[in-house]
């Protein structure tokens, strides 16, 4: 059975998912099964339709009623405004998947006048290369059949892990924003290499493979990272010399504070856009396909 997908929002996260789903590695499974819309940026939609095998449309009936899964990929502050033009075209047969920070499944469920299956996720842009880590929390109306359809869809862009929704703000800070912090670290390593006379192109290759190998090892071996970095350090050696600087600069506490700040911001977004701020549900009866 073919799963049809519509995305409301055409930003970086939406593009990362589309790039992963239309990757030839997926054997073209989702080619010509994806529709994309946004509020007003025609230039962005034109780019999407010329770059990927997707259909762009702002026709609510076509976007919603001809798809099984609707993915909301706009900015959290805009979620109600983004959904309103399409609200009356949803039915209980649809599944709404949020890829936004802060907004709870209960917020979305309260927005609709019927029991809509909702999934809250936080993928990351590594979906482009089918290596996203996507934690998710299920709403109260999600059936096993719809959960399985979600699993198949998001496993095609990486790995997934179901968590309690109370953990989703921490997931946002860790896996959703985490790649940005890794890229920042990589940039720092590349700059240091270039300062030492390494060719920039070679520096990027060295750094990317080094981090890739370290990540694969942590993932594949049941050994804490602390043990792994201690294995590399010999007394009076080069690694120890570098670690002295990291400790002096309090790099580890800074990274922990960085994750904590992102988590706090995710909670703030949820609080600002709480159910009490949700627009009243439409009184229109749901249309059925």
N, C-alpha and C positions, 0 to 999 in steps of 0.2 A: 504494500500500500504506500502510495506517494504522499508525503507530508508537504502541504503547501504553507508558505510562510509569508507574512507581511510585517514590515518594520515601519513603525511610526518614529521618525527620526533618522537622519542620514549623516550623523557625525562620525567621529573616529571609531567609537565602539561598534556602531552599526556596520561600518565598512570593514572592520577587522573580522567580524562574524561572517559577513558575506564573502570576503576573500577566502576564509577557511572553508566555507561550505561549497564554494565553486572551484576550489582547488582541484586540479586533475587527480590528485591522490584519492579524492572521494568518488572517482569514476563518474563524475558528472551527475551524481545522484540528485542534486538540487538545482541543476541548470534549468532555467525557465520555470522554476517553481517559486520564485521569490519576487515579491512586490515591495516597493519602497516609496515612502512619502515623507514630506516634511511640511512645515507651516507655510514658508514663503520663499525659500531659497531655490529658485529655478536653476541657477548656475550649478549648484551642488547636485541637484537631481540629474541634470544633463551630464555632468561628470560621471555619476554613478552608472547611468544607462549606457555610456560609451566605454566604460572601463570593465564592467561586469555583465554577465548575462542575466540582467534583472529588468523588470518592468517598473517604471515609475508612474505614479498616478496620485491624484488627490480626490478621486471619486470615492466617496465613503463606501458605497455599496460594493464597488469592485474590490477595494482594498480589504474590506472586512469579510464580506459574505462569501468571497471566493477563496478564503484561506482557512486553514485549520488552526494555526498558531499565530497570534499577534504579539509581536515583540515591541515593547515600549522602550525606546532608546533616546529619549530627549533629556534635557537638563531637569533635575529633580524639581526645581521651582516651577517648571512649566508643565508638570505632568497632567494636571486637571484641564488646563487650556488645550493641551495636545489631544486629550482623549475626547473632549466634548463634541467635536464634529462627527465622531464615529460612534458615540455612545449607543445610539438607538439602533445601530446595525449589528451589535454584538448579540449573541444568543448563548444559552447555557452549553451549547456544543463547542463553542470556542474555548481556547486556552490563552490566557493573557500571561505573558512572561515579561517581568520587569528586569532590566539590566542597570537600574539606577541605584545610587546610594541613598540610604535613609528611609525610603518610603516602604511601609510595611504591607504585607498581604492584606491585613484588615482594612487599611486605607483604601485599597483598590476594591475590596469586596463591598465596602460601604458605599462606593461610588455607583454601583449598579443595583437596579431594583430586582435582581434575581440572583440565584446562586451561580456565580461565574468561577470556574476553576482558575486559580492564580498561582504562579510560581515566582518567587523573588530570587534573583540570581545576582552574582557579581563576577562575570567573566573578566578576562583581561585581554589586552591587544595582542598577546601571543597567539590568539586564535588565528591570526593571519597565517601562521605556519603550523596550524593545527596542534598547538602546544599550550593552549590556555589551561588554567586551573580555575574551575568554576564551582564554587560552593553554592548551594541553593537551599531554600526553605519552601516547603509546600503549604499552600493555603488550605483552608478547611474543606473546600469543595472539590479538591483534586481527586480524581479516580485513578485506580491502578493503570488503566488503559492509557490515560492521558500522561501519567507519570512516565510510562514506558516510552511513549512517543517523544517526550522531552529528553529522556536519557539517550535515545538513539540520535537525536538531533545534536545535542551538545557533546556527546562523546566523539562526534566527527570533527570537533574543533579542539579536542584536548581531553582532559580528565575532569570528572565531576565528583562532588562529595556532598551528601545531604547532611545538613546541620540544623540544630535548633535555631529558630529565628532570632532568639536573643543573642546569638553569636554572630549575626550577619554584619553588625557594625565592625566587629573585630576582623571579620573576613574581608570586608571592604578595605580596611587599612592594610591588611597583610597581603592578600592576593590581587585585589583590584588595583590598588595604587602601588603595590610592591615593585612591579617592573620599572616604574619611573625611578625609584631609588637605586635599583640595580644599574640602570643606564647611567645614572649620575656617577656611580662608582666606576663603571667602565670608562666613562669620559675622563675621570681623574687618572685612572691607570694609563690610558692612552696618552694623555698630556705628559705624564711623568716619563713615559717611554720616549716620546718625541724629544723632550728636554734632554734626555740622555743620548740623543743622536740616532734613535731608531726611526726608520722610514715610517711615515704615518699609516700607510696601507698595511705594512707588516705589523705594526703595533696593534691595529684593529684585529687582525687575524689572531695574533698571539693572545690578546686579552679575551676575545670571544671564545676561543677554544679552551682557554684556561678556566673560565667561568662555567662553560658547558660541561667540561669534564668534572669539575668540582660538584656541580649540581647533580650530575648523574650518579656520582659516587655516594653522595649523601642519600639520594633516593633509593639506591640499590642495596646499600649496606646498613645494617642495624647498629650504627656507631654514631654517637653524638658528635656534632661538629667540633666541639671543644677537644675531644680526643684526636680528631683528625688533624686539627691545626697544631696540636702539641706534638704529634708524630713528625711534623715537618721541622719543628724548631730543635736545633741542637745548641747547647750552651756556647755563647760567644759567636754564633753564626749569623748569617744574613737575615734569616727570618726573625730571629730574636731582635736584631737591630731595628727592623721595621716595626715590630710589635711594641717596642718601647715608645715609639712615636705615637702609635695608635692609642696606647694607654695614656700618654701624656696629654693628648688632645681629646681624651674621653670620647672616642669614636663610638664605642659600643653603647654607652648611655645616651649618646646623641641619636643613634639609630632607634633605640627603644623609645625615646621621647618623640621622635618623628612618627613612628607607628601609633603611639598613643594619641598624638595630636590629630592624626587622620581619623582614628576611631572616634574621638570626641566630636569631630566635625560631622561625621556620619550620624551620630546620635542627635546633634543639634538640628540637622536637616530634617530628621524624622519628627523632632519636637516642633519645629517651626511649621511644618506641613502636617500637623496632626489630624486625626479624623474629624475634630471639631471645625477644621478649616475646609473640609471637603465639600465640594459643591453638592447640592441636593440631587439625589438620583432622578433621572428622567422618569416621567410617568408613562412614557410610551411602552407598550408591550413589546417584548423582544420579537424580532422577526426571525423566521426559520428558513433555512436554505431549501 
